[in-house]
Amino acid sequence: MIKNTQYFELEKKLRDKNIPYPSISGEFVKNRETFFDTGECGSNRFYQNDYIFDYLLPIYRSEIEQIIEPDIIADYNLWHSYPPSGGKLIPVSLKFKQLIEQFKFPPNKFYPAKIKHRGELHPFFVWQVYENIFEQYIDFELTRFNNLDSNWKLKEGWELEVKKFDSINELENYSCQHWSYKYNYQRLVLKPAFREIDYCIIPTRLGVVVSERLKQAIEASDLIGIQFRDLPIKLEFSDEV
C-alpha cells in the first residue's frame, strides 16, 4: 500500500483566458418532473431506474436569464438551472467518463444523457457518487471536530469548541443541538484503506477530493474545465500518526 498519498480539491474551472465555460440546465430533460422532484434520488442512494437525461443544455450564467449559445463545453460541469434534486449529480463528458473509469471510487453510477450544442445532440453523462461512504474511513478516535462552518468561519458570538465523537450519528446529534448543524474538521485522520480511493465527496468545505494520481492523469489528458486546489486541512492517516 502506498503511503504519503496527497489529495487535492477538484472543482470546475469557470473560465479560461477570459472565455467562460457554460453550466448545464436540466430544463429540457423529457419527463424530468417524474424523477427530478420526487425525492427518489438522495445523497445516500441512487435512482432506482436507469433514466436518460435527454436533453441537457449548456448555457452561460448571466444576470438576465437568457440562453447564450456557448462556443465550448467543459468535461466536468456545474448546474446552471433545473438540477435534479438530491444527491451529487455531475454532468460529464464521454472523455471524462472513459478516464475516470480507470480509477477507484465509492459506489457510483453514470446515467446516459444527451447534450444539445449548436443544434445537434451529443452523448453525455450525469455522474453520481455515493456520498456517505466517506464516514466509514474516519478514525473517530484520532479525528477532532469543531464548530466552524463550511467556510471555516466561526458564527458571530460563538467561541471555538473542539470535540471528539465516536460516530457520525453522535457528531450530527451534538451538532444539531449545539452548533446549528455547523461543524468542520479540526483534525481529520483516516483509516489506511482510504488510500485506495481516488475520488471521494467529503462533507463540509472539503467537497470533492481526488488523489494525486488522478490529478496527474487529468492534467496529462485533454480534459477541459477542471482545476485543483490545495485542501484547507491536511488528510492524515492513522498508520502514520
Secondary structure per residue as TSV (DSSP state, phi and psi in degrees):
chain	resnum	aa	ss	phi	psi
A	1	M	-	360.0	133.2
A	2	I	-	-77.1	131.1
A	3	K	-	-102.7	172.8
A	4	N	S	59.2	33.7
A	5	T	-	-70.4	134.2
A	6	Q	-	-97.8	152.5
A	7	Y	E	-130.5	153.9
A	8	F	E	-139.3	158.5
A	9	E	E	-89.1	129.0
A	10	L	E	-100.4	135.0
A	11	E	E	-148.5	162.4
A	12	K	E	-72.0	136.1
A	13	K	-	-83.1	126.7
A	14	L	-	-81.7	-27.3
A	15	R	E	-156.9	160.9
A	16	D	E	-138.7	117.2
A	17	K	T	53.0	46.9
A	18	N	T	67.3	9.0
A	19	I	E	-98.2	113.8
A	20	P	E	-75.9	144.9
A	21	Y	-	-91.2	135.3
A	22	P	-	-73.6	161.8
A	23	S	E	-104.6	-179.9
A	24	I	E	-113.1	134.2
A	25	S	E	-106.1	136.7
A	26	G	-	-99.4	14.7
A	27	E	T	-59.0	-33.5
A	28	F	T	-102.1	13.1
A	29	V	-	-69.3	127.7
A	30	K	T	-64.7	134.7
A	31	N	T	56.0	30.7
A	32	R	G	-62.2	-27.3
A	33	E	G	-62.9	-22.9
A	34	T	G	-75.1	-15.8
A	35	F	T	-140.7	-20.1
A	36	F	S	-64.4	-39.2
A	37	D	S	-116.8	18.0
A	38	T	S	-93.0	-7.6
A	39	G	S	78.2	9.2
A	40	E	-	-69.1	-21.7
A	41	C	-	-118.2	118.3
A	42	G	-	-120.6	-175.1
A	43	S	T	-71.0	-15.0
A	44	N	T	-120.4	17.3
A	45	R	S	-155.2	168.6
A	46	F	-	-108.4	164.4
A	47	Y	-	-57.8	138.8
A	48	Q	S	-75.8	-23.5
A	49	N	S	-112.0	157.3
A	50	D	-	-88.6	75.8
A	51	Y	-	-69.1	154.8
A	52	I	-	-114.7	125.2
A	53	F	E	-85.3	84.4
A	54	D	E	-123.4	105.7
A	55	Y	E	-128.3	161.3
A	56	L	E	-95.2	150.5
A	57	L	E	-126.5	121.6
A	58	P	E	-79.4	126.9
A	59	I	E	-141.0	157.5
A	60	Y	-	-83.2	150.1
A	61	R	-	-75.3	134.6
A	62	S	-	-154.1	158.8
A	63	E	S	-65.3	-34.0
A	64	I	S	-96.8	120.6
A	65	E	-	-73.8	76.9
A	66	Q	-	-123.7	150.7
A	67	I	-	-81.9	125.5
A	68	I	-	-119.7	123.1
A	69	E	-	-66.6	117.5
A	70	P	-	-80.5	155.2
A	71	D	S	-87.0	-20.1
A	72	I	-	-144.3	150.0
A	73	I	-	-122.8	134.2
A	74	A	-	-75.7	157.7
A	75	D	S	-83.5	-17.7
A	76	Y	B	-134.5	125.2
A	77	N	-	-129.1	161.3
A	78	L	-	-106.4	166.2
A	79	W	E	-90.3	135.7
A	80	H	E	-89.0	-44.7
A	81	S	E	-161.4	159.9
A	82	Y	S	53.1	51.6
A	83	P	-	-78.6	158.5
A	84	P	-	-63.1	143.6
A	85	S	S	-83.2	137.5
A	86	G	S	77.1	150.6
A	87	G	S	78.9	162.2
A	88	K	-	-101.6	91.4
A	89	L	E	-109.7	123.0
A	90	I	E	-121.1	120.5
A	91	P	E	-70.8	125.7
A	92	V	E	-136.6	159.1
A	93	S	-	-83.9	168.2
A	94	L	H	-62.1	-38.3
A	95	K	H	-63.1	-40.1
A	96	F	H	-63.5	-46.0
A	97	K	H	-58.1	-45.3
A	98	Q	H	-64.5	-36.7
A	99	L	H	-72.9	-45.3
A	100	I	H	-65.3	-30.2
A	101	E	T	-70.5	-6.7
A	102	Q	T	-85.2	-3.7
A	103	F	S	-117.8	179.2
A	104	K	-	-107.3	135.4
A	105	F	-	-139.2	164.4
A	106	P	S	-63.6	172.7
A	107	P	S	-49.3	134.2
A	108	N	E	-150.7	168.7
A	109	K	E	-151.9	139.3
A	110	F	E	-105.8	122.6
A	111	Y	E	-97.1	129.3
A	112	P	E	-59.7	143.6
A	113	A	E	-146.1	165.2
A	114	K	E	-127.5	142.7
A	115	I	E	-120.2	133.3
A	116	K	E	-95.8	120.3
A	117	H	E	-140.9	123.8
A	118	R	T	55.5	40.7
A	119	G	T	82.7	-2.8
A	120	E	E	-119.0	152.2
A	121	L	E	-96.4	132.8
A	122	H	E	-125.8	150.6
A	123	P	E	-65.7	138.7
A	124	F	E	-149.7	177.4
A	125	F	E	-143.9	155.0
A	126	V	E	-114.4	118.7
A	127	W	E	-103.7	131.7
A	128	Q	E	-124.6	131.2
A	129	V	E	-115.4	131.7
A	130	Y	-	-59.2	125.4
A	131	E	S	-84.5	-46.0
A	132	N	G	-77.0	2.1
A	133	I	G	-58.8	-26.9
A	134	F	G	-60.5	-31.7
A	135	E	G	-56.9	-34.6
A	136	Q	G	-72.2	-11.6
A	137	Y	G	-97.2	-6.4
A	138	I	B	-75.1	129.8
A	139	D	-	-88.3	95.4
A	140	F	T	-67.7	-22.5
A	141	E	T	-66.9	-34.3
A	142	L	T	-104.4	-20.6
A	143	T	-	-77.6	143.1
A	144	R	E	-126.2	140.7
A	145	F	E	-113.7	154.7
A	146	N	E	-134.0	177.6
A	147	N	S	-100.5	30.2
A	148	L	B	-76.8	151.9
A	149	D	-	-85.4	-171.6
A	150	S	T	-67.7	-14.7
A	151	N	T	-98.8	14.4
A	152	W	S	61.8	35.6
A	153	K	-	-120.1	154.7
A	154	L	B	-97.3	131.8
A	155	K	-	-59.6	139.8
A	156	E	T	-55.8	129.2
A	157	G	T	92.5	-10.2
A	158	W	-	-88.9	158.1
A	159	E	-	-111.1	145.2
A	160	L	-	-61.6	131.0
A	161	E	-	-129.0	129.1
A	162	V	E	-114.6	128.6
A	163	K	E	-134.5	156.4
A	164	K	-	-112.2	137.8
A	165	F	-	-129.1	155.8
A	166	D	S	-96.5	-9.0
A	167	S	S	-161.2	164.7
A	168	I	H	-67.3	-33.0
A	169	N	H	-65.9	-41.3
A	170	E	H	-64.1	-41.4
A	171	L	H	-60.8	-49.0
A	172	E	H	-67.0	-36.8
A	173	N	H	-64.9	-43.3
A	174	Y	H	-67.7	-43.3
A	175	S	H	-60.6	-41.7
A	176	C	H	-60.5	-43.4
A	177	Q	H	-81.9	-30.5
A	178	H	H	-118.2	-26.3
A	179	W	S	-117.8	10.3
A	180	S	T	52.7	39.6
A	181	Y	T	65.4	11.8
A	182	K	-	-95.5	114.0
A	183	Y	-	-151.4	161.3
A	184	N	E	-152.2	-172.4
A	185	Y	E	-103.8	123.3
A	186	Q	E	-81.5	-40.5
A	187	R	E	-149.1	128.3
A	188	L	E	-116.3	111.0
A	189	V	E	-115.2	127.6
A	190	L	E	-112.0	157.5
A	191	K	-	-73.4	149.6
A	192	P	G	-55.3	-29.1
A	193	A	G	-62.1	-19.1
A	194	F	G	-64.6	-22.9
A	195	R	G	-62.7	-17.7
A	196	E	G	-78.6	-11.4
A	197	I	-	-94.3	132.3
A	198	D	S	-100.8	-18.1
A	199	Y	E	-149.0	127.3
A	200	C	E	-152.0	147.7
A	201	I	E	-98.2	118.9
A	202	I	E	-106.5	120.8
A	203	P	T	-54.5	152.0
A	204	T	T	81.3	-162.4
A	205	R	T	-61.8	-19.2
A	206	L	T	-64.8	-33.0
A	207	G	E	61.8	-132.8
A	208	V	E	-86.0	116.9
A	209	V	E	-114.9	133.7
A	210	V	E	-126.1	154.2
A	211	S	E	-74.4	162.2
A	212	E	H	-63.8	-35.0
A	213	R	H	-66.1	-37.2
A	214	L	H	-71.5	-40.5
A	215	K	H	-56.2	-45.2
A	216	Q	H	-65.0	-38.0
A	217	A	H	-66.6	-40.4
A	218	I	H	-66.6	-42.9
A	219	E	H	-65.5	-28.9
A	220	A	H	-83.4	-10.4
A	221	S	S	-91.9	-177.3
A	222	D	-	-103.2	21.5
A	223	L	-	-66.1	141.0
A	224	I	-	-120.1	157.5
A	225	G	S	83.4	22.6
A	226	I	E	-126.5	138.0
A	227	Q	E	-139.6	165.3
A	228	F	E	-127.2	150.3
A	229	R	E	-134.3	152.6
A	230	D	E	-66.1	144.5
A	231	L	-	-70.9	145.3
A	232	P	S	-73.2	-9.7
A	233	I	S	-142.9	143.2
A	234	K	-	-74.4	138.2
A	235	L	E	-86.7	120.2
A	236	E	E	-106.6	162.2
A	237	F	E	-125.5	140.6
A	238	S	T	-64.3	-24.7
A	239	D	T	-83.5	-2.5
A	240	E	T	-114.7	-5.2
A	241	V	-	-80.9	360.0
